[in-house]
Amino acid sequence: MLRKAQIGDVKEIQKLLTSYASKGDMLSRSLSELYEALRDFYVEVADDGRILGAAALHIVWEDLAEVRSVAVVEDAGRKGIGSALVTACIDEARTLGLKRVFCLTYKPEFFGKLGFVLVDKSTLPHKVWGDCIKCAKFPDCDENAMTLEL
């Protein structure tokens, strides 16, 4: 079941994101960051209540949002969970009247299948790079910047 995240999901979301962050695939998120951003998150929940995946839509500006923290537990991969989570974020962006969403990713093929296109990072506003300072790879980021026009 796909739904908006709830308070009781935060620690499990952090555990999921940390598993990817430890491999260098995404930024880690502290509990305080996740509690502050809770309303940004969607989760996919198994019948037994276990979180299978998470993704967030973070509004950056009046016409721009980021799809971020997309993660699916390894044993649930390749079942459409990631696509469903990103699609929920895109649908919410449309509902809110945003004109464009972007992502920074090591999986351009995945986001490309959802309509995102590669762009030069320099085309994104400087405000986007606020979280990048926390990254061990800053300033030599090797992620792909992609956008989707809504």
DSSP file (Angstrom, degrees, kcal/mol; ACC not computed):
  #  RESIDUE AA STRUCTURE BP1 BP2  ACC     N-H-->O    O-->H-N    N-H-->O    O-->H-N    TCO  KAPPA ALPHA  PHI   PSI    X-CA   Y-CA   Z-CA
    1    1 A M              0   0    0      0, 0.0    44,-2.8     0, 0.0     2,-0.5   0.000 360.0 360.0 360.0 127.5    0.0    0.0    0.0
    2    2 A L  E     +A   44   0A   0     42,-0.2     2,-0.3    40,-0.0    42,-0.2  -0.804 360.0 144.5 -93.1 131.1    1.4    3.4   -1.0
    3    3 A R  E     -A   43   0A   0     40,-2.5    40,-3.0    -2,-0.5     2,-0.1  -0.961  53.7 -77.0-155.0 169.3    0.6    6.2    1.4
    4    4 A K  E     -A   42   0A   0     -2,-0.3    38,-0.3    38,-0.2    35,-0.1  -0.472  61.2 -99.5 -68.1 146.3    2.0    9.4    2.9
    5    5 A A        -     0   0    0     36,-2.2     2,-0.3    33,-0.4    -1,-0.1  -0.297  37.1-152.6 -68.2 153.3    4.5    8.7    5.7
    6    6 A Q    >>  -     0   0    0     -3,-0.1     3,-2.4     1,-0.1     4,-0.5  -0.813  31.6 -99.1-123.5 164.2    3.5    8.9    9.3
    7    7 A I  G >4 S+     0   0    0      1,-0.3     3,-1.5    -2,-0.3     4,-0.3   0.872 121.0  58.2 -50.7 -43.9    5.5    9.7   12.5
    8    8 A G  G 34 S+     0   0    0      1,-0.3    -1,-0.3     2,-0.1     4,-0.3   0.592  99.9  60.2 -66.7  -9.3    5.9    6.0   13.3
    9    9 A D  G <> S+     0   0    0     -3,-2.4     4,-2.6     1,-0.1     3,-0.3   0.629  78.7  89.6 -89.0 -16.0    7.6    5.4    9.9
   10   10 A V  H <X S+     0   0    0     -3,-1.5     4,-2.8    -4,-0.5     5,-0.2   0.875  86.1  46.6 -58.2 -47.7   10.5    7.8   10.5
   11   11 A K  H  > S+     0   0    0     -4,-0.3     4,-2.0     1,-0.2    -1,-0.3   0.871 114.9  47.6 -65.6 -35.1   13.0    5.4   12.1
   12   12 A E  H  > S+     0   0    0     -3,-0.3     4,-2.1    -4,-0.3    -1,-0.2   0.878 111.0  51.3 -72.4 -36.8   12.4    2.7    9.5
   13   13 A I  H  X S+     0   0    0     -4,-2.6     4,-2.9     2,-0.2     5,-0.2   0.932 110.1  50.3 -61.3 -45.4   12.8    5.3    6.7
   14   14 A Q  H  X S+     0   0    0     -4,-2.8     4,-2.8    -5,-0.2    -2,-0.2   0.913 108.9  51.2 -61.2 -41.8   16.1    6.4    8.2
   15   15 A K  H  X S+     0   0    0     -4,-2.0     4,-1.6     2,-0.2    -1,-0.2   0.916 112.1  47.4 -60.3 -43.4   17.3    2.8    8.4
   16   16 A L  H  X S+     0   0    0     -4,-2.1     4,-1.1     2,-0.2    -2,-0.2   0.942 114.4  45.1 -63.5 -48.9   16.4    2.3    4.7
   17   17 A L  H  X S+     0   0    0     -4,-2.9     4,-2.7     1,-0.2     3,-0.4   0.884 109.9  55.7 -64.4 -38.3   18.1    5.6    3.6
   18   18 A T  H  X S+     0   0    0     -4,-2.8     4,-2.5    -5,-0.2    -1,-0.2   0.849 100.1  59.8 -63.4 -34.4   21.2    4.8    5.7
   19   19 A S  H  < S+     0   0    0     -4,-1.6     4,-0.3     1,-0.2    -1,-0.2   0.880 112.7  38.5 -62.6 -36.3   21.6    1.5    4.0
   20   20 A Y  H ><>S+     0   0    0     -4,-1.1     5,-2.2    -3,-0.4     3,-0.9   0.862 113.7  54.9 -79.5 -38.1   21.9    3.3    0.6
   21   21 A A  H ><5S+     0   0    0     -4,-2.7     3,-1.6     1,-0.2    -2,-0.2   0.866 100.3  60.3 -63.2 -36.1   24.0    6.2    2.1
   22   22 A S  T 3<5S+     0   0    0     -4,-2.5    -1,-0.2     1,-0.3    -2,-0.2   0.737 105.5  49.0 -65.8 -20.6   26.5    3.8    3.5
   23   23 A K  T < 5S-     0   0    0     -3,-0.9    -1,-0.3    -4,-0.3    -2,-0.2   0.444 120.1-111.1 -93.3  -2.6   27.2    2.6   -0.1
   24   24 A G  T < 5S+     0   0    0     -3,-1.6    -3,-0.2    -4,-0.3    -2,-0.1   0.640  85.3 121.1  82.6  14.7   27.6    6.2   -1.3
   25   25 A D  S   <S-     0   0    0     -5,-2.2     2,-0.3     1,-0.2    81,-0.3   0.643  79.1  -4.3 -87.7 -15.3   24.3    6.0   -3.3
   26   26 A M  S    S-     0   0    0     -6,-0.4    -2,-0.2    -9,-0.1     2,-0.2  -0.974  83.9 -79.5-163.3 169.5   22.6    8.9   -1.5
   27   27 A L        -     0   0    0     -2,-0.3    -6,-0.2    -3,-0.1     2,-0.1  -0.535  45.7-120.5 -75.2 142.6   22.9   11.4    1.3
   28   28 A S        -     0   0    0     -2,-0.2     2,-0.4    -7,-0.2    -1,-0.1  -0.471  24.0-144.8 -75.8 158.3   22.2   10.1    4.8
   29   29 A R        -     0   0    0    -15,-0.2   -11,-0.1    -2,-0.1   -12,-0.1  -0.994   7.4-133.8-128.7 129.9   19.4   11.9    6.7
   30   30 A S     >  -     0   0    0     -2,-0.4     4,-2.3     1,-0.1     5,-0.2  -0.341  28.6-110.1 -74.0 162.0   19.3   12.5   10.4
   31   31 A L  H  > S+     0   0    0      1,-0.2     4,-2.8     2,-0.2     5,-0.2   0.907 120.3  53.5 -58.6 -41.2   16.2   11.7   12.4
   32   32 A S  H  > S+     0   0    0      1,-0.2     4,-2.2     2,-0.2    -1,-0.2   0.905 108.3  49.7 -64.0 -38.9   15.7   15.5   13.0
   33   33 A E  H  > S+     0   0    0      2,-0.2     4,-1.9     1,-0.2    -1,-0.2   0.918 112.4  48.2 -62.3 -42.4   15.8   16.1    9.2
   34   34 A L  H  < S+     0   0    0     -4,-2.3     4,-0.4     2,-0.2    -2,-0.2   0.900 110.3  49.9 -68.4 -40.0   13.4   13.3    8.6
   35   35 A Y  H >< S+     0   0    0     -4,-2.8     3,-0.9     1,-0.2     4,-0.3   0.922 112.6  48.6 -62.6 -41.5   10.9   14.5   11.2
   36   36 A E  H 3< S+     0   0    0     -4,-2.2     3,-0.3     1,-0.2    -2,-0.2   0.845 119.3  38.5 -65.2 -33.2   11.1   18.0    9.7
   37   37 A A  T >X S+     0   0    0     -4,-1.9     3,-2.6     1,-0.2     4,-0.6   0.259  79.5 117.2-101.1  11.3   10.5   16.7    6.2
   38   38 A L  G X4 S+     0   0    0     -3,-0.9     3,-1.6    -4,-0.4   -33,-0.4   0.848  71.8  57.5 -50.5 -41.7    8.0   14.0    7.1
   39   39 A R  G 34 S+     0   0    0     -3,-0.3    -1,-0.3     1,-0.3    -2,-0.1   0.651  98.9  62.3 -68.1 -12.9    5.2   15.6    5.1
   40   40 A D  G <4 S+     0   0    0     -3,-2.6    17,-2.1    16,-0.1    -1,-0.3   0.715  91.4  92.3 -77.8 -21.2    7.5   15.3    2.0
   41   41 A F  E <<  - B   0  56A   0     -3,-1.6   -36,-2.2    -4,-0.6     2,-0.3  -0.496  49.0-171.7 -93.3 143.8    7.6   11.5    2.1
   42   42 A Y  E     -AB   4  55A   0     13,-3.1    13,-1.8   -38,-0.3     2,-0.3  -0.905  14.9-164.6-113.7 150.9    5.6    8.7    0.6
   43   43 A V  E     -AB   3  54A   0    -40,-3.0   -40,-2.5    -2,-0.3     2,-0.5  -0.972  18.6-139.8-134.1 152.6    6.1    5.1    1.7
   44   44 A E  E     -AB   2  53A   0      9,-2.0     8,-3.3    -2,-0.3     9,-1.2  -0.967  27.3-161.3-107.0 125.0    5.2    1.7    0.3
   45   45 A V  E     - B   0  51A   0    -44,-2.8     6,-0.2    -2,-0.5     5,-0.1  -0.914   9.6-134.5-116.0 132.6    4.1   -0.6    3.1
   46   46 A A    >   -     0   0    0      4,-3.1     3,-2.2    -2,-0.4     6,-0.0  -0.279  34.8-100.8 -74.2 166.1    3.9   -4.4    3.0
   47   47 A D  T 3  S+     0   0    0      1,-0.3    -1,-0.1     2,-0.1    -2,-0.0   0.808 125.0  56.2 -57.9 -30.2    0.9   -6.3    4.3
   48   48 A D  T 3  S-     0   0    0      2,-0.1    -1,-0.3     1,-0.0    -2,-0.0   0.405 123.0-105.2 -85.2   4.2    3.0   -7.0    7.5
   49   49 A G  S <  S+     0   0    0     -3,-2.2     2,-0.2     1,-0.3    -2,-0.1   0.364  73.9 140.8  92.2  -5.0    3.5   -3.3    8.1
   50   50 A R        -     0   0    0      1,-0.1    -4,-3.1    -5,-0.1     2,-0.5  -0.497  57.6-117.1 -73.7 138.5    7.2   -3.3    6.9
   51   51 A I  E     +B   45   0A   0     -6,-0.2    -6,-0.2    -2,-0.2     3,-0.1  -0.658  32.3 178.8 -75.5 122.3    8.3   -0.2    4.9
   52   52 A L  E     -     0   0A   0     -8,-3.3    21,-2.8    -2,-0.5     2,-0.3   0.678  62.9  -7.2 -96.7 -23.0    9.4   -1.5    1.4
   53   53 A G  E     -BC  44  72A   0     -9,-1.2    -9,-2.0    19,-0.3     2,-0.3  -0.990  55.0-160.2-167.3 163.1   10.3    1.9    0.0
   54   54 A A  E     +BC  43  71A   0     17,-2.7    17,-2.6    -2,-0.3     2,-0.3  -0.988   9.7 170.5-149.4 153.3   10.3    5.6    0.4
   55   55 A A  E     -B   42   0A   0    -13,-1.8   -13,-3.1    -2,-0.3     2,-0.4  -0.962  15.4-149.1-159.3 154.5   10.5    8.8   -1.7
   56   56 A A  E     -BC  41  68A   0     12,-2.6    12,-2.6    -2,-0.3     2,-0.6  -0.955  10.9-148.0-131.9 148.7   10.1   12.5   -1.0
   57   57 A L  E     - C   0  67A   0    -17,-2.1     2,-0.6    -2,-0.4    10,-0.2  -0.963  22.2-170.0-112.0 110.8    9.0   15.6   -2.9
   58   58 A H  E     - C   0  66A   0      8,-3.1     8,-3.2    -2,-0.6     2,-0.4  -0.905  16.7-137.4-107.5 116.9   10.9   18.6   -1.6
   59   59 A I  E     + C   0  65A   0     -2,-0.6     6,-0.3     6,-0.3     3,-0.1  -0.585  25.5 173.8 -76.2 128.4    9.7   22.0   -2.7
   60   60 A V  E     -     0   0A   0      4,-2.4     2,-0.3    -2,-0.4     5,-0.2   0.800  61.6 -16.1-101.1 -41.4   12.6   24.2   -3.6
   61   61 A W  E >  S- C   0  64A   0      3,-2.2     3,-1.0    66,-0.0    -1,-0.3  -0.869  84.9 -72.0-155.5-178.4   10.9   27.3   -5.1
   62   62 A E  T 3  S+     0   0    0     -2,-0.3     3,-0.1     1,-0.3    37,-0.0   0.735 131.1  21.3 -60.6 -23.7    7.5   28.4   -6.5
   63   63 A D  T 3  S+     0   0    0     35,-0.2    37,-1.2     1,-0.1    36,-0.6   0.248 116.6  68.6-126.9  12.3    8.0   26.4   -9.7
   64   64 A L  E <   +Cd  61 100A   0     -3,-1.0    -4,-2.4    35,-0.2    -3,-2.2  -0.995  45.3 169.8-143.8 136.1   10.5   23.7   -8.8
   65   65 A A  E     -Cd  59 101A   0     35,-1.5    37,-2.1    -2,-0.4     2,-0.4  -0.958  24.4-130.6-138.9 159.1   10.7   20.7   -6.5
   66   66 A E  E     -Cd  58 102A   0     -8,-3.2    -8,-3.1    -2,-0.3     2,-0.7  -0.923   6.8-144.5-111.7 134.4   13.1   17.8   -6.0
   67   67 A V  E     +C   57   0A   0     35,-2.8    37,-0.4    -2,-0.4     2,-0.3  -0.889  44.1 162.8 -89.3 120.0   12.3   14.1   -6.0
   68   68 A R  E     +C   56   0A   0    -12,-2.6   -12,-2.6    -2,-0.7    37,-0.0  -0.862  35.5  32.7-139.4 167.7   14.7   12.8   -3.4
   69   69 A S  E     +     0   0A   0     -2,-0.3     2,-0.6     1,-0.2    -1,-0.2   0.857  64.6 173.9  54.3  42.1   15.5   10.0   -1.1
   70   70 A V  E     +     0   0A   0    -15,-0.1     2,-0.3    -3,-0.1   -15,-0.2  -0.722  11.5 154.2 -82.1 118.4   14.1    7.3   -3.4
   71   71 A A  E     -C   54   0A   0    -17,-2.6   -17,-2.7    -2,-0.6     2,-0.4  -0.997  25.5-171.1-149.6 140.9   14.9    4.0   -1.9
   72   72 A V  E     -C   53   0A   0     -2,-0.3   -19,-0.3   -19,-0.3     5,-0.1  -0.995  38.3-102.6-131.1 137.2   13.4    0.5   -2.0
   73   73 A V    >   -     0   0    0    -21,-2.8     3,-2.1    -2,-0.4     4,-0.2  -0.299  36.2-118.5 -58.0 143.3   14.5   -2.5    0.2
   74   74 A E  G >  S+     0   0    0      1,-0.3     3,-1.4     2,-0.2    -1,-0.1   0.848 110.8  55.2 -58.1 -39.1   16.7   -4.8   -1.8
   75   75 A D  G 3  S+     0   0    0      1,-0.3    -1,-0.3     3,-0.0    -2,-0.1   0.528 109.9  48.6 -75.6  -1.7   14.4   -7.8   -1.6
   76   76 A A  G X  S+     0   0    0     -3,-2.1     3,-0.6   -24,-0.2     5,-0.4   0.253  85.5 127.1-115.0   9.3   11.5   -5.8   -3.0
   77   77 A G  T <   +     0   0    0     -3,-1.4    -3,-0.0    -4,-0.2    -4,-0.0  -0.226  62.2  26.3 -68.4 157.2   13.4   -4.3   -6.0
   78   78 A R  T 3  S+     0   0    0      1,-0.1    -1,-0.2     0, 0.0    -4,-0.0   0.789  89.0 105.7  62.8  32.5   12.3   -4.5   -9.5
   79   79 A K  S <  S-     0   0    0     -3,-0.6    -2,-0.1     0, 0.0    -1,-0.1   0.239  98.7 -98.7-120.6  10.0    8.6   -4.8   -8.6
   80   80 A G  S  > S+     0   0    0      3,-0.0     4,-2.3     4,-0.0     5,-0.2   0.488  89.2 121.2  88.9   2.8    7.5   -1.3   -9.5
   81   81 A I  H  > S+     0   0    0     -5,-0.4     4,-2.4     2,-0.2     5,-0.2   0.944  75.2  47.3 -66.8 -47.2    7.7    0.2   -6.0
   82   82 A G  H  > S+     0   0    0      1,-0.2     4,-2.5     2,-0.2     5,-0.2   0.918 113.0  49.6 -59.7 -44.0   10.3    2.8   -6.9
   83   83 A S  H  > S+     0   0    0      1,-0.2     4,-2.6     2,-0.2    -1,-0.2   0.911 110.7  49.9 -61.5 -42.8    8.3    3.9  -10.0
   84   84 A A  H  X S+     0   0    0     -4,-2.3     4,-2.0     2,-0.2    -1,-0.2   0.899 111.2  49.2 -63.9 -40.4    5.1    4.1   -8.0
   85   85 A L  H  X S+     0   0    0     -4,-2.4     4,-1.8     2,-0.2    -2,-0.2   0.932 113.4  45.1 -64.8 -46.0    6.7    6.2   -5.3
   86   86 A V  H  X S+     0   0    0     -4,-2.5     4,-2.5     1,-0.2    -2,-0.2   0.898 111.4  53.8 -65.9 -39.3    8.3    8.7   -7.8
   87   87 A T  H  X S+     0   0    0     -4,-2.6     4,-2.8    -5,-0.2    -1,-0.2   0.887 105.8  53.2 -62.1 -38.6    5.0    8.8   -9.7
   88   88 A A  H  X S+     0   0    0     -4,-2.0     4,-2.2     2,-0.2    -1,-0.2   0.906 109.7  48.8 -62.0 -40.7    3.2    9.8   -6.5
   89   89 A C  H  X S+     0   0    0     -4,-1.8     4,-2.3     2,-0.2    -2,-0.2   0.918 112.1  48.3 -64.0 -43.4    5.7   12.6   -6.0
   90   90 A I  H  X S+     0   0    0     -4,-2.5     4,-2.3     2,-0.2    -2,-0.2   0.918 110.5  51.3 -63.4 -43.9    5.2   13.8   -9.6
   91   91 A D  H  X S+     0   0    0     -4,-2.8     4,-2.4     1,-0.2    -1,-0.2   0.907 110.4  48.8 -60.4 -42.0    1.4   13.7   -9.2
   92   92 A E  H  X S+     0   0    0     -4,-2.2     4,-2.3     2,-0.2    -1,-0.2   0.909 108.5  53.9 -65.0 -40.2    1.6   15.7   -6.0
   93   93 A A  H  X>S+     0   0    0     -4,-2.3     5,-2.4     1,-0.2     4,-0.6   0.914 110.2  47.4 -59.3 -42.8    3.9   18.3   -7.8
   94   94 A R  H ><5S+     0   0    0     -4,-2.3     3,-1.2     1,-0.2    -1,-0.2   0.931 110.3  52.0 -62.9 -45.6    1.3   18.6  -10.5
   95   95 A T  H 3<5S+     0   0    0     -4,-2.4    -2,-0.2     1,-0.3    -1,-0.2   0.869 108.4  51.7 -59.0 -37.7   -1.5   19.0   -8.0
   96   96 A L  H 3<5S-     0   0    0     -4,-2.3    -1,-0.3    -5,-0.2    -2,-0.2   0.601 118.2-113.4 -76.4 -11.1    0.5   21.8   -6.3
   97   97 A G  T <<5 +     0   0    0     -3,-1.2    -3,-0.2    -4,-0.6    -2,-0.1   0.656  58.7 158.8  88.2  16.7    0.9   23.6   -9.6
   98   98 A L      < -     0   0    0     -5,-2.4    -1,-0.2    -6,-0.2   -35,-0.2  -0.392  33.6-152.3 -71.2 153.0    4.7   23.2   -9.9
   99   99 A K  S    S+     0   0    0    -36,-0.6    51,-3.2     1,-0.3     2,-0.3   0.680  70.9  15.5 -99.0 -21.6    6.1   23.5  -13.3
  100  100 A R  E     -dE  64 149A   0    -37,-1.2   -35,-1.5    49,-0.2     2,-0.3  -0.997  53.5-163.3-155.5 144.4    9.2   21.2  -13.0
  101  101 A V  E     -dE  65 148A   0     47,-2.1    47,-2.8    -2,-0.3     2,-0.3  -0.931  14.6-171.7-123.4 154.5   10.7   18.6  -10.8
  102  102 A F  E     -dE  66 147A   0    -37,-2.1   -35,-2.8    -2,-0.3     2,-0.3  -0.898   6.5-163.4-136.8 167.9   14.3   17.5  -10.8
  103  103 A C  E     - E   0 146A   0     43,-2.2    43,-2.4    -2,-0.3     2,-0.5  -0.980  17.1-141.4-146.4 156.7   16.5   14.8   -9.2
  104  104 A L  E     + E   0 145A   0    -37,-0.4     2,-0.3    -2,-0.3    41,-0.2  -0.994  45.0 160.4-115.8 121.2   20.1   14.1   -8.6
  105  105 A T  E     - E   0 144A   0     39,-2.7    39,-3.4    -2,-0.5   -79,-0.1  -0.951  56.8-150.3-148.1 156.4   20.8   10.5   -9.2
  106  106 A Y  S    S+     0   0    0     -2,-0.3     3,-0.2   -81,-0.3    -1,-0.1   0.298  98.3  67.4 -99.5   2.5   23.1    7.6  -10.0
  107  107 A K     >  +     0   0    0      1,-0.1     4,-1.7    37,-0.1     3,-0.3  -0.544  52.6 155.4-122.1  63.8   20.3    5.8  -11.7
  108  108 A P  H  > S+     0   0    0      0, 0.0     4,-2.6     0, 0.0     5,-0.2   0.817  73.0  59.8 -63.8 -28.6   19.5    7.9  -14.8
  109  109 A E  H  > S+     0   0    0      2,-0.2     4,-1.7     1,-0.2     5,-0.1   0.927 105.0  49.3 -63.9 -43.0   18.0    4.9  -16.6
  110  110 A F  H  > S+     0   0    0     -3,-0.3     4,-0.5     1,-0.2     3,-0.3   0.953 116.3  40.5 -59.6 -52.1   15.4    4.5  -13.9
  111  111 A F  H ><>S+     0   0    0     -4,-1.7     5,-2.0     1,-0.2     3,-0.9   0.840 109.3  61.3 -69.7 -32.0   14.3    8.2  -13.9
  112  112 A G  H ><5S+     0   0    0     -4,-2.6     3,-1.7     1,-0.3    -1,-0.2   0.876  98.3  57.2 -59.7 -38.2   14.6    8.3  -17.7
  113  113 A K  H 3<5S+     0   0    0     -4,-1.7    -1,-0.3    -3,-0.3    -2,-0.2   0.721 104.6  53.6 -65.2 -20.1   11.8    5.7  -18.0
  114  114 A L  T <<5S-     0   0    0     -3,-0.9    -1,-0.3    -4,-0.5    -2,-0.2   0.324 130.1 -93.8 -97.1   6.6    9.6    8.0  -15.9
  115  115 A G  T < 5S+     0   0    0     -3,-1.7    34,-0.3     1,-0.3    -3,-0.2   0.386  78.4 138.7 101.9  -3.1   10.2   10.9  -18.4
  116  116 A F      < -     0   0    0     -5,-2.0     2,-0.4    32,-0.1    -1,-0.3  -0.458  36.5-153.9 -73.0 147.8   13.1   12.7  -16.7
  117  117 A V  E     -F  147   0A   0     30,-2.7    30,-2.4    -2,-0.1     2,-0.1  -0.946  21.9-103.9-123.7 146.9   15.8   14.0  -19.1
  118  118 A L  E     +F  146   0A   0     -2,-0.4     2,-0.3    28,-0.2    28,-0.3  -0.415  43.2 176.7 -66.2 138.9   19.5   14.7  -18.3
  119  119 A V  E     -F  145   0A   0     26,-2.6    26,-0.6    -2,-0.1     2,-0.3  -0.932  38.5 -92.4-136.4 161.6   20.5   18.3  -17.9
  120  120 A D    >   -     0   0    0     -2,-0.3     3,-2.2     1,-0.1     4,-0.3  -0.601  33.7-130.4 -72.3 134.2   23.6   20.1  -17.0
  121  121 A K  G >  S+     0   0    0     -2,-0.3     3,-1.9     1,-0.3    -1,-0.1   0.815 104.2  68.5 -56.3 -31.2   23.8   20.7  -13.2
  122  122 A S  G 3  S+     0   0    0      1,-0.3    -1,-0.3     4,-0.0     4,-0.1   0.655  87.0  67.4 -66.9 -13.3   24.6   24.3  -13.8
  123  123 A T  G <  S+     0   0    0     -3,-2.2    -1,-0.3     2,-0.1    -2,-0.2   0.623  85.0  87.2 -80.5 -12.1   21.1   24.9  -15.2
  124  124 A L  S <  S-     0   0    0     -3,-1.9     5,-0.1    -4,-0.3    21,-0.0  -0.640  92.7 -98.8 -86.6 145.9   19.6   24.2  -11.7
  125  125 A P    >   -     0   0    0      0, 0.0     3,-1.8     0, 0.0     4,-0.3  -0.235  28.1-116.9 -62.0 151.2   19.3   27.2   -9.3
  126  126 A H  G >  S+     0   0    0      1,-0.3     3,-1.8     2,-0.2     4,-0.1   0.792 110.7  72.4 -58.6 -29.4   22.0   27.6   -6.6
  127  127 A K  G >  S+     0   0    0      1,-0.3     3,-1.3     2,-0.2    -1,-0.3   0.785  85.6  68.2 -57.3 -27.4   19.4   27.0   -3.9
  128  128 A V  G X  S+     0   0    0     -3,-1.8     3,-0.6     1,-0.2    -1,-0.3   0.787  89.1  63.8 -61.0 -29.7   19.4   23.4   -5.0
  129  129 A W  G <>  +     0   0    0     -3,-1.8     4,-0.8    -4,-0.3     3,-0.4   0.331  67.5 104.4 -86.8   8.2   22.9   22.8   -3.7
  130  130 A G  G X4 S+     0   0    0     -3,-1.3     3,-0.5     1,-0.2    -1,-0.2   0.881  85.9  42.4 -55.8 -42.7   22.1   23.5    0.0
  131  131 A D  G X4 S+     0   0    0     -3,-0.6     3,-1.5     1,-0.2     4,-0.3   0.712  98.2  76.9 -76.6 -20.5   22.2   19.8    0.9
  132  132 A C  G >4 S+     0   0    0     -3,-0.4     3,-1.7     1,-0.3     6,-0.3   0.797  80.0  68.4 -63.9 -28.5   25.3   19.1   -1.2
  133  133 A I  G << S+     0   0    0     -4,-0.8    -1,-0.3    -3,-0.5    -2,-0.1   0.801  96.1  56.5 -60.6 -28.0   27.6   20.7    1.3
  134  134 A K  G <  S+     0   0    0     -3,-1.5    -1,-0.3    -4,-0.2     2,-0.3   0.594  88.5 100.5 -77.4 -11.5   26.9   17.8    3.6
  135  135 A C  S X  S-     0   0    0     -3,-1.7     3,-1.4    -4,-0.3  -108,-0.1  -0.551  71.5-139.8 -85.0 138.8   28.0   15.3    1.0
  136  136 A A  T 3  S+     0   0    0     -2,-0.3    -1,-0.1     1,-0.3    -3,-0.0   0.727 104.3  57.5 -64.2 -21.8   31.5   13.7    1.2
  137  137 A K  T >  S+     0   0    0      2,-0.1     3,-1.5    -5,-0.1    -1,-0.3   0.508  85.2 153.5 -89.0  -4.9   31.7   14.0   -2.6
  138  138 A F  T <   +     0   0    0     -3,-1.4    -5,-0.0     1,-0.3     0, 0.0  -0.488  63.9  11.7 -68.6 134.9   31.2   17.8   -2.5
  139  139 A P  T 3  S+     0   0    0      0, 0.0     2,-1.1     0, 0.0    -1,-0.3  -0.950 124.2  61.3 -96.0  10.6   32.3   19.7   -4.7
  140  140 A D  S <  S+     0   0    0     -3,-1.5    -2,-0.1     2,-0.0     2,-0.1  -0.404  73.3 177.4 -95.4  58.7   33.2   16.9   -7.0
  141  141 A C        -     0   0    0     -2,-1.1    -3,-0.1     1,-0.1    -9,-0.0  -0.376  19.1-174.8 -66.5 133.1   29.6   15.5   -7.4
  142  142 A D        +     0   0    0     -2,-0.1    -1,-0.1     2,-0.1     2,-0.1   0.192  45.4 116.6-113.7  15.5   29.3   12.7   -9.9
  143  143 A E        -     0   0    0      1,-0.1     2,-0.4   -36,-0.0   -37,-0.2  -0.434  67.1-115.3 -78.3 159.0   25.5   12.4   -9.7
  144  144 A N  E     -E  105   0A   0    -39,-3.4   -39,-2.7    -2,-0.1     2,-0.5  -0.797  20.1-140.8 -93.9 135.2   23.4   13.0  -12.8
  145  145 A A  E     +EF 104 119A   0    -26,-0.6   -26,-2.6    -2,-0.4     2,-0.3  -0.833  27.5 174.9 -94.2 133.0   21.0   16.0  -12.8
  146  146 A M  E     -EF 103 118A   0    -43,-2.4   -43,-2.2    -2,-0.5     2,-0.3  -0.986  11.0-163.8-138.5 147.7   17.7   15.3  -14.5
  147  147 A T  E     -EF 102 117A   0    -30,-2.4   -30,-2.7    -2,-0.3     2,-0.4  -0.915   9.6-156.5-130.1 158.6   14.5   17.3  -14.9
  148  148 A L  E     -E  101   0A   0    -47,-2.8   -47,-2.1    -2,-0.3     2,-0.4  -0.977  17.0-142.2-133.6 119.5   10.9   16.6  -15.8
  149  149 A E  E      E  100   0A   0     -2,-0.4   -49,-0.2   -34,-0.3   -50,-0.1  -0.671 360.0 360.0 -81.1 132.3    8.7   19.4  -17.2
  150  150 A L              0   0    0    -51,-3.2   -50,-0.2    -2,-0.4    -1,-0.1   0.411 360.0 360.0-102.3 360.0    5.2   19.3  -15.9
